[in-house]
Amino acid sequence: MKVVRIVPELDFGGVEQVLANSIPGLSMLPNIEVCLIVLGKGGRVEQQLVEQGIQVKVLNQYPKIPNFKLLNILRNLISKIKPDAVHCQGAEANFHGLLAARIAGVPLRIGEEIGFPNHHSYWKYIFKTVYKNATKVIAISQAVKERIVELGEVESEKMVVVYNPVDLSNSEKIKNPSQKISVGDKDLIGLSHEEETLRFPQSDIFKNVKEGDKPFVFVTTCRLVPVKNLERLINAFAKLSQESFGKSMKLWIVGDGPLKESLEHQTQDLGISEKVKFWGFQENVFQFLKSADVFVLPSLSEGSSVSLVEAMSIGLPSIVTKIGGTTEILGESYSGILIDPVDEDSIFRALFISVSFSDEKRINLGEKAQEESKRFSVENYLEKLLSVYSF
């Protein structure tokens, strides 16, 4: 079976991480041939996949809807490849890819909604038309599916829920220090307990700090963009830092994006710049997760968070938005505190409660989270995806 996957870009981000986690495994399955088409620019994940032998075609076109030149380029390319299936992810890919695949006569055409849509009447009409050209539409959570059906863009019978996968082997490597862990341009192997606990960030924050003096660390891993709601998180953390818990507290923000400078200014204005650390983009987030105490996801909306599953897989309890698919990820573990993301008091109360947890309580929640995270393995994802491809 020849499968073409179409995405808007392939540098870094949620969609890119899903592809990095799953495409190598998909390409290794018997009788599966995968080609990846990138509408816009490539980047980190493109290079990573190419190094693993994946066929990637970067078009370097402007993917904004509509681009009829891009539509024609795609139609010609798809006609040349002659795939059995075209699977598009993201709005720009769905618009151009599904139409091009329909014109090119591809028998199996799959669209995928990667976020929590909030379309107004014009865009509802556009995507209702686009999805008519799809054989099947994937939603990354039940909440996303219900939203698309509510908007009237796709009938329920045409949709299937496939949760984003996480490479759980990364968390296993962190838990087992005898295995080799790649961290930037360094390799960590056979670490002692203290080194394994915080080797990567230790050179900055925890250098020469005794175990009993270790601060309580909240961590979030995300793109620094408005939907991630980091301004309210920082305000709530500033309020929390005024409370006396007999321990110091830190907030780690792992990621990069257009809001980084304004968020740094916010911490300075609040007088907490020494308590909030911006780590920037990191290839490997697991060392940061392992070194933290609680994961925070305060997004204004969240379809199906890879970052949350990564945190759960490392054994972290969490504070998560109640909007979107996060409760589906937490599942039966009940390992997270749900918050109203637009209510700073709600975020503050959750931070306060989590600091007040006993070590035993926090470890117990983390163990439940870790067990629940196994549902999102790459193997489970590929099994579900193949059932869509073969329908």
QUIRA-V108198 format. One record per residue. N is the residue number from 1. SS is DSSP state (H for helix, E for strand, L for the rest). PSI is psi as a letter, one per 30 degrees, with the letter a starting at -180 (none if undefined). Layout:
BEGIN
N,SS,PSI / N,SS,PSI
END
This chain:
BEGIN
1,L,k / 2,E,k / 3,E,k / 4,E,k / 5,E,k / 6,E,k / 7,E,l / 8,L,e / 9,L,l / 10,L,h / 11,L,d / 12,L,l / 13,L,a / 14,H,e / 15,H,e / 16,H,e / 17,H,e / 18,H,e / 19,H,e / 20,H,e / 21,H,e / 22,H,e / 23,H,e / 24,H,e / 25,H,e / 26,H,e / 27,H,f / 28,L,f / 29,L,k / 30,L,k / 31,L,g / 32,L,k / 33,E,k / 34,E,k / 35,E,k / 36,E,k / 37,E,k / 38,E,j / 39,L,e / 40,L,b / 41,L,l / 42,L,a / 43,L,b / 44,H,e / 45,H,e / 46,H,e / 47,H,e / 48,H,e / 49,H,e / 50,H,e / 51,H,f / 52,L,g / 53,L,g / 54,L,k / 55,E,j / 56,E,k / 57,E,j / 58,E,j / 59,L,f / 60,L,h / 61,L,l / 62,L,j / 63,L,g / 64,L,k / 65,L,k / 66,L,k / 67,L,j / 68,H,f / 69,H,e / 70,H,e / 71,H,e / 72,H,e / 73,H,e / 74,H,e / 75,H,e / 76,H,e / 77,H,e / 78,H,e / 79,H,e / 80,H,e / 81,H,e / 82,L,h / 83,L,l / 84,L,f / 85,E,k / 86,E,k / 87,E,j / 88,E,k / 89,E,k / 90,L,l / 91,H,e / 92,H,e / 93,H,e / 94,H,e / 95,H,e / 96,H,e / 97,H,e / 98,H,e / 99,H,e / 100,H,e / 101,H,e / 102,H,e / 103,H,e / 104,L,f / 105,L,g / 106,L,k / 107,L,e / 108,E,j / 109,E,j / 110,E,k / 111,E,l / 112,E,k / 113,E,j / 114,L,f / 115,L,a / 116,L,j / 117,L,k / 118,L,h / 119,L,k / 120,L,a / 121,H,e / 122,H,e / 123,H,f / 124,H,e / 125,H,e / 126,H,e / 127,H,f / 128,H,e / 129,H,e / 130,H,e / 131,H,f / 132,L,f / 133,L,g / 134,L,k / 135,L,e / 136,E,k / 137,E,k / 138,E,k / 139,E,k / 140,L,g / 141,L,l / 142,H,e / 143,H,e / 144,H,e / 145,H,e / 146,H,e / 147,H,e / 148,H,e / 149,H,e / 150,H,e / 151,H,f / 152,L,g / 153,L,e / 154,L,k / 155,L,k / 156,H,e / 157,H,f / 158,H,f / 159,E,l / 160,E,k / 161,E,k / 162,L,j / 163,L,k / 164,L,k / 165,L,l / 166,E,k / 167,L,j / 168,L,f / 169,H,f / 170,H,e / 171,H,e / 172,H,e / 173,H,e / 174,H,e / 175,H,f / 176,L,j / 177,L,f / 178,L,f / 179,L,l / 180,L,k / 181,E,k / 182,E,k / 183,E,j / 184,L,b / 185,L,g / 186,E,l / 187,E,k / 188,E,k / 189,L,k / 190,L,h / 191,L,l / 192,L,l / 193,H,e / 194,H,e / 195,H,e / 196,H,e / 197,H,e / 198,H,h / 199,H,e / 200,H,e / 201,H,f / 202,H,e / 203,L,f / 204,L,d / 205,L,e / 206,L,g / 207,L,k / 208,L,g / 209,L,k / 210,L,l / 211,H,e / 212,H,f / 213,H,g / 214,L,k / 215,L,l / 216,E,k / 217,E,k / 218,E,k / 219,E,k / 220,E,k / 221,E,j / 222,L,l / 223,L,k / 224,L,i / 225,L,l / 226,H,e / 227,H,f / 228,H,f / 229,L,h / 230,H,f / 231,H,e / 232,H,e / 233,H,e / 234,H,e / 235,H,e / 236,H,e / 237,H,e / 238,H,e / 239,H,e / 240,H,e / 241,L,f / 242,L,f / 243,L,l / 244,L,j / 245,L,g / 246,L,g / 247,L,l / 248,L,l / 249,E,k / 250,E,l / 251,E,j / 252,E,k / 253,E,j / 254,E,j / 255,E,l / 256,L,l / 257,L,l / 258,L,f / 259,L,g / 260,H,e / 261,H,e / 262,H,e / 263,H,e / 264,H,e / 265,H,e / 266,H,e / 267,H,e / 268,H,e / 269,H,e / 270,L,f / 271,L,g / 272,L,g / 273,L,f / 274,L,f / 275,L,f / 276,E,k / 277,E,k / 278,E,j / 279,E,f / 280,E,a / 281,L,k / 282,L,k / 283,L,e / 284,L,j / 285,L,f / 286,H,e / 287,H,e / 288,H,e / 289,H,e / 290,H,f / 291,H,f / 292,L,l / 293,L,e / 294,E,k / 295,E,k / 296,E,k / 297,E,i / 298,L,g / 299,L,k / 300,L,f / 301,L,l / 302,E,j / 303,L,d / 304,L,j / 305,L,j / 306,H,e / 307,H,e / 308,H,e / 309,H,e / 310,H,e / 311,H,e / 312,H,e / 313,H,f / 314,L,f / 315,L,h / 316,L,k / 317,E,l / 318,E,l / 319,E,j / 320,E,l / 321,E,k / 322,L,g / 323,L,j / 324,E,b / 325,L,g / 326,H,e / 327,H,f / 328,H,e / 329,H,e / 330,H,e / 331,H,b / 332,H,g / 333,H,f / 334,L,h / 335,L,g / 336,E,l / 337,E,k / 338,E,k / 339,E,l / 340,L,j / 341,L,f / 342,L,f / 343,L,j / 344,H,e / 345,H,e / 346,H,e / 347,H,e / 348,H,e / 349,H,e / 350,H,e / 351,H,e / 352,H,e / 353,H,e / 354,H,e / 355,H,e / 356,H,f / 357,L,k / 358,L,l / 359,H,e / 360,H,e / 361,H,e / 362,H,e / 363,H,e / 364,H,e / 365,H,e / 366,H,e / 367,H,e / 368,H,e / 369,H,e / 370,H,e / 371,H,e / 372,H,e / 373,H,f / 374,H,f / 375,H,f / 376,H,g / 377,E,l / 378,H,e / 379,H,e / 380,H,e / 381,H,e / 382,H,e / 383,H,e / 384,H,e / 385,H,e / 386,H,e / 387,H,e / 388,H,e / 389,H,f / 390,L,g / 391,L,none
END
